[in-house]
Protein backbone atom coordinates (compact mmCIF):
# COMPACT_ATOMS: atom_id res chain seq x y z
CA UNK A 1 0.00 0.00 0.00
CA UNK A 2 1.42 3.36 -1.01
CA UNK A 3 2.11 5.94 1.63
CA UNK A 4 2.10 9.66 0.89
CA UNK A 5 3.78 12.02 3.35
CA UNK A 6 3.42 15.80 3.02
CA UNK A 7 5.72 18.38 4.54
CA UNK A 8 6.54 22.05 4.24
CA UNK A 9 3.47 23.66 5.75
CA UNK A 10 3.63 26.41 8.33
CA UNK A 11 2.69 29.94 9.27
CA UNK A 12 3.45 32.70 6.79
CA UNK A 13 2.41 36.31 6.33
CA UNK A 14 0.24 37.36 3.42
CA UNK A 15 2.36 37.82 0.32
CA UNK A 16 4.84 35.18 1.43
CA UNK A 17 5.76 31.82 -0.05
CA UNK A 18 5.86 28.18 0.97
CA UNK A 19 6.90 25.02 -0.82
CA UNK A 20 5.05 21.83 -0.01
CA UNK A 21 6.52 18.42 -0.70
CA UNK A 22 4.88 15.01 -0.85
CA UNK A 23 6.98 11.86 -0.88
CA UNK A 24 5.47 8.57 -2.01
CA UNK A 25 6.60 5.11 -0.99
CA UNK A 26 6.97 2.26 -3.46
CA UNK A 27 8.11 1.92 -7.04
CA UNK A 28 5.03 2.99 -8.96
CA UNK A 29 5.08 6.75 -8.40
CA UNK A 30 5.78 7.58 -12.04
CA UNK A 31 2.74 5.55 -13.14
CA UNK A 32 0.28 7.90 -11.48
CA UNK A 33 -0.91 11.44 -11.83
CA UNK A 34 -0.65 13.42 -8.62
CA UNK A 35 -2.81 16.14 -7.18
CA UNK A 36 -3.00 18.65 -4.37
CA UNK A 37 -6.21 19.43 -2.52
CA UNK A 38 -6.97 21.63 0.46
CA UNK A 39 -9.58 21.78 3.15
CA UNK A 40 -10.36 24.76 5.34
CA UNK A 41 -12.31 24.41 8.59
CA UNK A 42 -16.00 23.92 7.94
CA UNK A 43 -15.50 23.62 4.19
CA UNK A 44 -15.36 20.76 1.72
CA UNK A 45 -12.09 19.51 0.35
CA UNK A 46 -11.28 21.42 -2.82
CA UNK A 47 -9.02 20.81 -5.77
CA UNK A 48 -5.86 22.90 -6.04
CA UNK A 49 -3.69 21.42 -8.77
CA UNK A 50 -2.74 18.21 -10.58
CA UNK A 51 0.13 16.99 -12.72
CA UNK A 52 0.35 14.25 -15.32
CA UNK A 53 2.50 11.25 -14.47
CA UNK A 54 5.21 12.43 -16.86
CA UNK A 55 5.06 15.96 -15.52
CA UNK A 56 4.32 17.30 -18.99
CA UNK A 57 0.91 18.73 -18.20
CA UNK A 58 -0.58 20.56 -15.24
CA UNK A 59 -3.93 22.03 -14.23
CA UNK A 60 -4.89 24.54 -11.55
CA UNK A 61 -7.92 25.83 -9.76
CA UNK A 62 -8.74 29.37 -10.85
CA UNK A 63 -8.17 30.60 -7.29
CA UNK A 64 -4.47 29.63 -7.37
CA UNK A 65 -3.60 30.03 -11.04
CA UNK A 66 -0.53 32.20 -11.60
CA UNK A 67 0.39 31.94 -7.90
CA UNK A 68 0.96 28.22 -7.35
CA UNK A 69 3.15 25.83 -9.35
CA UNK A 70 3.00 22.06 -9.19
CA UNK A 71 5.97 19.94 -10.22
CA UNK A 72 7.29 16.46 -9.69
CA UNK A 73 10.57 14.56 -9.58
CA UNK A 74 9.89 10.94 -10.44
CA UNK A 75 13.43 9.94 -9.52
CA UNK A 76 12.72 11.11 -5.97
CA UNK A 77 9.09 9.93 -5.81
CA UNK A 78 8.17 13.49 -4.88
CA UNK A 79 5.57 16.03 -5.95
CA UNK A 80 5.87 19.69 -5.01
CA UNK A 81 3.57 22.66 -4.69
CA UNK A 82 5.28 26.03 -4.80
CA UNK A 83 2.93 28.63 -3.35
CA UNK A 84 3.67 32.30 -3.90
CA UNK A 85 1.74 35.48 -3.09
CA UNK A 86 -0.13 33.65 -0.38
CA UNK A 87 -3.42 35.06 0.87
CA UNK A 88 -5.36 34.45 4.09
CA UNK A 89 -7.93 32.58 1.97
CA UNK A 90 -5.24 29.98 1.23
CA UNK A 91 -5.27 28.89 4.88
CA UNK A 92 -6.14 25.19 4.97
CA UNK A 93 -4.82 21.71 5.44
CA UNK A 94 -3.15 20.68 2.18
CA UNK A 95 -3.26 17.08 1.00
CA UNK A 96 -1.47 15.31 -1.81
CA UNK A 97 -3.21 12.43 -3.55
CA UNK A 98 -2.66 9.86 -6.29
CA UNK A 99 -4.83 9.18 -9.33
CA UNK A 100 -4.72 6.59 -12.07
CA UNK A 101 -6.11 9.03 -14.61
CA UNK A 102 -5.55 12.65 -15.62
CA UNK A 103 -6.86 15.27 -15.50
CA UNK A 104 -9.14 14.93 -12.48
CA UNK A 105 -10.38 17.64 -10.16
CA UNK A 106 -12.75 15.49 -8.10
CA UNK A 107 -11.43 13.82 -4.94
CA UNK A 108 -13.35 10.66 -5.90
CA UNK A 109 -10.83 9.96 -8.66
CA UNK A 110 -7.91 9.79 -6.21
CA UNK A 111 -7.24 6.51 -4.44
CA UNK A 112 -4.45 7.34 -1.99
CA UNK A 113 -4.04 10.36 0.29
CA UNK A 114 -1.48 11.81 2.61
CA UNK A 115 -2.20 12.92 6.15
CA UNK A 116 -2.07 16.61 5.26
CA UNK A 117 0.06 19.58 6.21
CA UNK A 118 -1.30 22.80 7.73
CA UNK A 119 -0.79 26.09 5.92
CA UNK A 120 -1.75 29.25 7.78
CA UNK A 121 -1.52 32.67 6.16
CA UNK A 122 -1.83 35.66 8.44
CA UNK A 123 -3.03 39.06 7.27
mmCIF file of the C-alpha atoms, coordinates in Angstrom:
data_MODEL
# 
_entry.id   MODEL 
# 
loop_
_atom_site.group_PDB 
_atom_site.id 
_atom_site.type_symbol 
_atom_site.label_atom_id 
_atom_site.label_alt_id 
_atom_site.label_comp_id 
_atom_site.label_asym_id 
_atom_site.label_entity_id 
_atom_site.label_seq_id 
_atom_site.pdbx_PDB_ins_code 
_atom_site.Cartn_x 
_atom_site.Cartn_y 
_atom_site.Cartn_z 
_atom_site.occupancy 
_atom_site.B_iso_or_equiv 
_atom_site.pdbx_formal_charge 
_atom_site.auth_seq_id 
_atom_site.auth_comp_id 
_atom_site.auth_asym_id 
_atom_site.auth_atom_id 
_atom_site.pdbx_PDB_model_num 
ATOM 1   C CA . UNK A 1 1   ? 0.000   0.000  0.000   1.00 0.00 ? 1   UNK A CA 1 
ATOM 2   C CA . UNK A 1 2   ? 1.421   3.361  -1.014  1.00 0.00 ? 2   UNK A CA 1 
ATOM 3   C CA . UNK A 1 3   ? 2.109   5.943  1.633   1.00 0.00 ? 3   UNK A CA 1 
ATOM 4   C CA . UNK A 1 4   ? 2.097   9.665  0.894   1.00 0.00 ? 4   UNK A CA 1 
ATOM 5   C CA . UNK A 1 5   ? 3.775   12.025 3.349   1.00 0.00 ? 5   UNK A CA 1 
ATOM 6   C CA . UNK A 1 6   ? 3.423   15.799 3.024   1.00 0.00 ? 6   UNK A CA 1 
ATOM 7   C CA . UNK A 1 7   ? 5.720   18.380 4.538   1.00 0.00 ? 7   UNK A CA 1 
ATOM 8   C CA . UNK A 1 8   ? 6.541   22.050 4.244   1.00 0.00 ? 8   UNK A CA 1 
ATOM 9   C CA . UNK A 1 9   ? 3.474   23.658 5.753   1.00 0.00 ? 9   UNK A CA 1 
ATOM 10  C CA . UNK A 1 10  ? 3.629   26.406 8.328   1.00 0.00 ? 10  UNK A CA 1 
ATOM 11  C CA . UNK A 1 11  ? 2.688   29.936 9.273   1.00 0.00 ? 11  UNK A CA 1 
ATOM 12  C CA . UNK A 1 12  ? 3.452   32.701 6.793   1.00 0.00 ? 12  UNK A CA 1 
ATOM 13  C CA . UNK A 1 13  ? 2.412   36.309 6.329   1.00 0.00 ? 13  UNK A CA 1 
ATOM 14  C CA . UNK A 1 14  ? 0.243   37.359 3.417   1.00 0.00 ? 14  UNK A CA 1 
ATOM 15  C CA . UNK A 1 15  ? 2.358   37.817 0.321   1.00 0.00 ? 15  UNK A CA 1 
ATOM 16  C CA . UNK A 1 16  ? 4.839   35.183 1.428   1.00 0.00 ? 16  UNK A CA 1 
ATOM 17  C CA . UNK A 1 17  ? 5.755   31.824 -0.047  1.00 0.00 ? 17  UNK A CA 1 
ATOM 18  C CA . UNK A 1 18  ? 5.863   28.183 0.970   1.00 0.00 ? 18  UNK A CA 1 
ATOM 19  C CA . UNK A 1 19  ? 6.900   25.019 -0.818  1.00 0.00 ? 19  UNK A CA 1 
ATOM 20  C CA . UNK A 1 20  ? 5.050   21.832 -0.008  1.00 0.00 ? 20  UNK A CA 1 
ATOM 21  C CA . UNK A 1 21  ? 6.523   18.418 -0.697  1.00 0.00 ? 21  UNK A CA 1 
ATOM 22  C CA . UNK A 1 22  ? 4.884   15.011 -0.854  1.00 0.00 ? 22  UNK A CA 1 
ATOM 23  C CA . UNK A 1 23  ? 6.982   11.862 -0.877  1.00 0.00 ? 23  UNK A CA 1 
ATOM 24  C CA . UNK A 1 24  ? 5.469   8.567  -2.007  1.00 0.00 ? 24  UNK A CA 1 
ATOM 25  C CA . UNK A 1 25  ? 6.597   5.109  -0.986  1.00 0.00 ? 25  UNK A CA 1 
ATOM 26  C CA . UNK A 1 26  ? 6.969   2.262  -3.459  1.00 0.00 ? 26  UNK A CA 1 
ATOM 27  C CA . UNK A 1 27  ? 8.115   1.925  -7.036  1.00 0.00 ? 27  UNK A CA 1 
ATOM 28  C CA . UNK A 1 28  ? 5.028   2.989  -8.962  1.00 0.00 ? 28  UNK A CA 1 
ATOM 29  C CA . UNK A 1 29  ? 5.081   6.754  -8.399  1.00 0.00 ? 29  UNK A CA 1 
ATOM 30  C CA . UNK A 1 30  ? 5.784   7.579  -12.045 1.00 0.00 ? 30  UNK A CA 1 
ATOM 31  C CA . UNK A 1 31  ? 2.739   5.550  -13.135 1.00 0.00 ? 31  UNK A CA 1 
ATOM 32  C CA . UNK A 1 32  ? 0.282   7.900  -11.476 1.00 0.00 ? 32  UNK A CA 1 
ATOM 33  C CA . UNK A 1 33  ? -0.915  11.441 -11.834 1.00 0.00 ? 33  UNK A CA 1 
ATOM 34  C CA . UNK A 1 34  ? -0.648  13.418 -8.617  1.00 0.00 ? 34  UNK A CA 1 
ATOM 35  C CA . UNK A 1 35  ? -2.814  16.136 -7.182  1.00 0.00 ? 35  UNK A CA 1 
ATOM 36  C CA . UNK A 1 36  ? -2.998  18.651 -4.368  1.00 0.00 ? 36  UNK A CA 1 
ATOM 37  C CA . UNK A 1 37  ? -6.210  19.429 -2.517  1.00 0.00 ? 37  UNK A CA 1 
ATOM 38  C CA . UNK A 1 38  ? -6.966  21.635 0.464   1.00 0.00 ? 38  UNK A CA 1 
ATOM 39  C CA . UNK A 1 39  ? -9.584  21.782 3.154   1.00 0.00 ? 39  UNK A CA 1 
ATOM 40  C CA . UNK A 1 40  ? -10.356 24.759 5.339   1.00 0.00 ? 40  UNK A CA 1 
ATOM 41  C CA . UNK A 1 41  ? -12.315 24.412 8.595   1.00 0.00 ? 41  UNK A CA 1 
ATOM 42  C CA . UNK A 1 42  ? -16.003 23.917 7.941   1.00 0.00 ? 42  UNK A CA 1 
ATOM 43  C CA . UNK A 1 43  ? -15.501 23.617 4.187   1.00 0.00 ? 43  UNK A CA 1 
ATOM 44  C CA . UNK A 1 44  ? -15.355 20.760 1.717   1.00 0.00 ? 44  UNK A CA 1 
ATOM 45  C CA . UNK A 1 45  ? -12.085 19.511 0.353   1.00 0.00 ? 45  UNK A CA 1 
ATOM 46  C CA . UNK A 1 46  ? -11.276 21.418 -2.823  1.00 0.00 ? 46  UNK A CA 1 
ATOM 47  C CA . UNK A 1 47  ? -9.023  20.811 -5.773  1.00 0.00 ? 47  UNK A CA 1 
ATOM 48  C CA . UNK A 1 48  ? -5.863  22.900 -6.043  1.00 0.00 ? 48  UNK A CA 1 
ATOM 49  C CA . UNK A 1 49  ? -3.686  21.417 -8.772  1.00 0.00 ? 49  UNK A CA 1 
ATOM 50  C CA . UNK A 1 50  ? -2.740  18.208 -10.583 1.00 0.00 ? 50  UNK A CA 1 
ATOM 51  C CA . UNK A 1 51  ? 0.132   16.993 -12.721 1.00 0.00 ? 51  UNK A CA 1 
ATOM 52  C CA . UNK A 1 52  ? 0.348   14.252 -15.324 1.00 0.00 ? 52  UNK A CA 1 
ATOM 53  C CA . UNK A 1 53  ? 2.497   11.253 -14.471 1.00 0.00 ? 53  UNK A CA 1 
ATOM 54  C CA . UNK A 1 54  ? 5.211   12.432 -16.859 1.00 0.00 ? 54  UNK A CA 1 
ATOM 55  C CA . UNK A 1 55  ? 5.065   15.964 -15.524 1.00 0.00 ? 55  UNK A CA 1 
ATOM 56  C CA . UNK A 1 56  ? 4.324   17.305 -18.986 1.00 0.00 ? 56  UNK A CA 1 
ATOM 57  C CA . UNK A 1 57  ? 0.908   18.733 -18.203 1.00 0.00 ? 57  UNK A CA 1 
ATOM 58  C CA . UNK A 1 58  ? -0.576  20.561 -15.240 1.00 0.00 ? 58  UNK A CA 1 
ATOM 59  C CA . UNK A 1 59  ? -3.935  22.027 -14.233 1.00 0.00 ? 59  UNK A CA 1 
ATOM 60  C CA . UNK A 1 60  ? -4.885  24.539 -11.546 1.00 0.00 ? 60  UNK A CA 1 
ATOM 61  C CA . UNK A 1 61  ? -7.921  25.834 -9.758  1.00 0.00 ? 61  UNK A CA 1 
ATOM 62  C CA . UNK A 1 62  ? -8.737  29.371 -10.851 1.00 0.00 ? 62  UNK A CA 1 
ATOM 63  C CA . UNK A 1 63  ? -8.170  30.597 -7.294  1.00 0.00 ? 63  UNK A CA 1 
ATOM 64  C CA . UNK A 1 64  ? -4.474  29.629 -7.366  1.00 0.00 ? 64  UNK A CA 1 
ATOM 65  C CA . UNK A 1 65  ? -3.605  30.028 -11.040 1.00 0.00 ? 65  UNK A CA 1 
ATOM 66  C CA . UNK A 1 66  ? -0.527  32.200 -11.596 1.00 0.00 ? 66  UNK A CA 1 
ATOM 67  C CA . UNK A 1 67  ? 0.393   31.945 -7.897  1.00 0.00 ? 67  UNK A CA 1 
ATOM 68  C CA . UNK A 1 68  ? 0.965   28.216 -7.350  1.00 0.00 ? 68  UNK A CA 1 
ATOM 69  C CA . UNK A 1 69  ? 3.154   25.829 -9.349  1.00 0.00 ? 69  UNK A CA 1 
ATOM 70  C CA . UNK A 1 70  ? 3.003   22.057 -9.193  1.00 0.00 ? 70  UNK A CA 1 
ATOM 71  C CA . UNK A 1 71  ? 5.969   19.943 -10.219 1.00 0.00 ? 71  UNK A CA 1 
ATOM 72  C CA . UNK A 1 72  ? 7.292   16.458 -9.687  1.00 0.00 ? 72  UNK A CA 1 
ATOM 73  C CA . UNK A 1 73  ? 10.570  14.557 -9.578  1.00 0.00 ? 73  UNK A CA 1 
ATOM 74  C CA . UNK A 1 74  ? 9.893   10.936 -10.440 1.00 0.00 ? 74  UNK A CA 1 
ATOM 75  C CA . UNK A 1 75  ? 13.433  9.936  -9.518  1.00 0.00 ? 75  UNK A CA 1 
ATOM 76  C CA . UNK A 1 76  ? 12.724  11.111 -5.966  1.00 0.00 ? 76  UNK A CA 1 
ATOM 77  C CA . UNK A 1 77  ? 9.094   9.932  -5.808  1.00 0.00 ? 77  UNK A CA 1 
ATOM 78  C CA . UNK A 1 78  ? 8.170   13.491 -4.877  1.00 0.00 ? 78  UNK A CA 1 
ATOM 79  C CA . UNK A 1 79  ? 5.568   16.026 -5.951  1.00 0.00 ? 79  UNK A CA 1 
ATOM 80  C CA . UNK A 1 80  ? 5.875   19.689 -5.007  1.00 0.00 ? 80  UNK A CA 1 
ATOM 81  C CA . UNK A 1 81  ? 3.570   22.661 -4.686  1.00 0.00 ? 81  UNK A CA 1 
ATOM 82  C CA . UNK A 1 82  ? 5.280   26.031 -4.801  1.00 0.00 ? 82  UNK A CA 1 
ATOM 83  C CA . UNK A 1 83  ? 2.926   28.625 -3.349  1.00 0.00 ? 83  UNK A CA 1 
ATOM 84  C CA . UNK A 1 84  ? 3.670   32.305 -3.901  1.00 0.00 ? 84  UNK A CA 1 
ATOM 85  C CA . UNK A 1 85  ? 1.744   35.484 -3.094  1.00 0.00 ? 85  UNK A CA 1 
ATOM 86  C CA . UNK A 1 86  ? -0.129  33.649 -0.383  1.00 0.00 ? 86  UNK A CA 1 
ATOM 87  C CA . UNK A 1 87  ? -3.415  35.058 0.873   1.00 0.00 ? 87  UNK A CA 1 
ATOM 88  C CA . UNK A 1 88  ? -5.359  34.451 4.085   1.00 0.00 ? 88  UNK A CA 1 
ATOM 89  C CA . UNK A 1 89  ? -7.926  32.582 1.968   1.00 0.00 ? 89  UNK A CA 1 
ATOM 90  C CA . UNK A 1 90  ? -5.236  29.982 1.229   1.00 0.00 ? 90  UNK A CA 1 
ATOM 91  C CA . UNK A 1 91  ? -5.266  28.895 4.876   1.00 0.00 ? 91  UNK A CA 1 
ATOM 92  C CA . UNK A 1 92  ? -6.136  25.190 4.973   1.00 0.00 ? 92  UNK A CA 1 
ATOM 93  C CA . UNK A 1 93  ? -4.817  21.707 5.438   1.00 0.00 ? 93  UNK A CA 1 
ATOM 94  C CA . UNK A 1 94  ? -3.147  20.682 2.183   1.00 0.00 ? 94  UNK A CA 1 
ATOM 95  C CA . UNK A 1 95  ? -3.256  17.082 0.996   1.00 0.00 ? 95  UNK A CA 1 
ATOM 96  C CA . UNK A 1 96  ? -1.467  15.306 -1.808  1.00 0.00 ? 96  UNK A CA 1 
ATOM 97  C CA . UNK A 1 97  ? -3.207  12.428 -3.551  1.00 0.00 ? 97  UNK A CA 1 
ATOM 98  C CA . UNK A 1 98  ? -2.665  9.861  -6.287  1.00 0.00 ? 98  UNK A CA 1 
ATOM 99  C CA . UNK A 1 99  ? -4.826  9.185  -9.326  1.00 0.00 ? 99  UNK A CA 1 
ATOM 100 C CA . UNK A 1 100 ? -4.720  6.593  -12.067 1.00 0.00 ? 100 UNK A CA 1 
ATOM 101 C CA . UNK A 1 101 ? -6.113  9.032  -14.609 1.00 0.00 ? 101 UNK A CA 1 
ATOM 102 C CA . UNK A 1 102 ? -5.547  12.653 -15.616 1.00 0.00 ? 102 UNK A CA 1 
ATOM 103 C CA . UNK A 1 103 ? -6.862  15.274 -15.501 1.00 0.00 ? 103 UNK A CA 1 
ATOM 104 C CA . UNK A 1 104 ? -9.138  14.934 -12.480 1.00 0.00 ? 104 UNK A CA 1 
ATOM 105 C CA . UNK A 1 105 ? -10.380 17.636 -10.158 1.00 0.00 ? 105 UNK A CA 1 
ATOM 106 C CA . UNK A 1 106 ? -12.752 15.490 -8.097  1.00 0.00 ? 106 UNK A CA 1 
ATOM 107 C CA . UNK A 1 107 ? -11.426 13.815 -4.936  1.00 0.00 ? 107 UNK A CA 1 
ATOM 108 C CA . UNK A 1 108 ? -13.346 10.664 -5.895  1.00 0.00 ? 108 UNK A CA 1 
ATOM 109 C CA . UNK A 1 109 ? -10.833 9.962  -8.664  1.00 0.00 ? 109 UNK A CA 1 
ATOM 110 C CA . UNK A 1 110 ? -7.914  9.795  -6.214  1.00 0.00 ? 110 UNK A CA 1 
ATOM 111 C CA . UNK A 1 111 ? -7.235  6.515  -4.438  1.00 0.00 ? 111 UNK A CA 1 
ATOM 112 C CA . UNK A 1 112 ? -4.454  7.343  -1.994  1.00 0.00 ? 112 UNK A CA 1 
ATOM 113 C CA . UNK A 1 113 ? -4.042  10.364 0.286   1.00 0.00 ? 113 UNK A CA 1 
ATOM 114 C CA . UNK A 1 114 ? -1.476  11.807 2.606   1.00 0.00 ? 114 UNK A CA 1 
ATOM 115 C CA . UNK A 1 115 ? -2.204  12.917 6.148   1.00 0.00 ? 115 UNK A CA 1 
ATOM 116 C CA . UNK A 1 116 ? -2.069  16.609 5.257   1.00 0.00 ? 116 UNK A CA 1 
ATOM 117 C CA . UNK A 1 117 ? 0.056   19.585 6.209   1.00 0.00 ? 117 UNK A CA 1 
ATOM 118 C CA . UNK A 1 118 ? -1.301  22.798 7.731   1.00 0.00 ? 118 UNK A CA 1 
ATOM 119 C CA . UNK A 1 119 ? -0.785  26.086 5.920   1.00 0.00 ? 119 UNK A CA 1 
ATOM 120 C CA . UNK A 1 120 ? -1.749  29.249 7.778   1.00 0.00 ? 120 UNK A CA 1 
ATOM 121 C CA . UNK A 1 121 ? -1.522  32.665 6.158   1.00 0.00 ? 121 UNK A CA 1 
ATOM 122 C CA . UNK A 1 122 ? -1.828  35.661 8.440   1.00 0.00 ? 122 UNK A CA 1 
ATOM 123 C CA . UNK A 1 123 ? -3.031  39.059 7.271   1.00 0.00 ? 123 UNK A CA 1 
# 
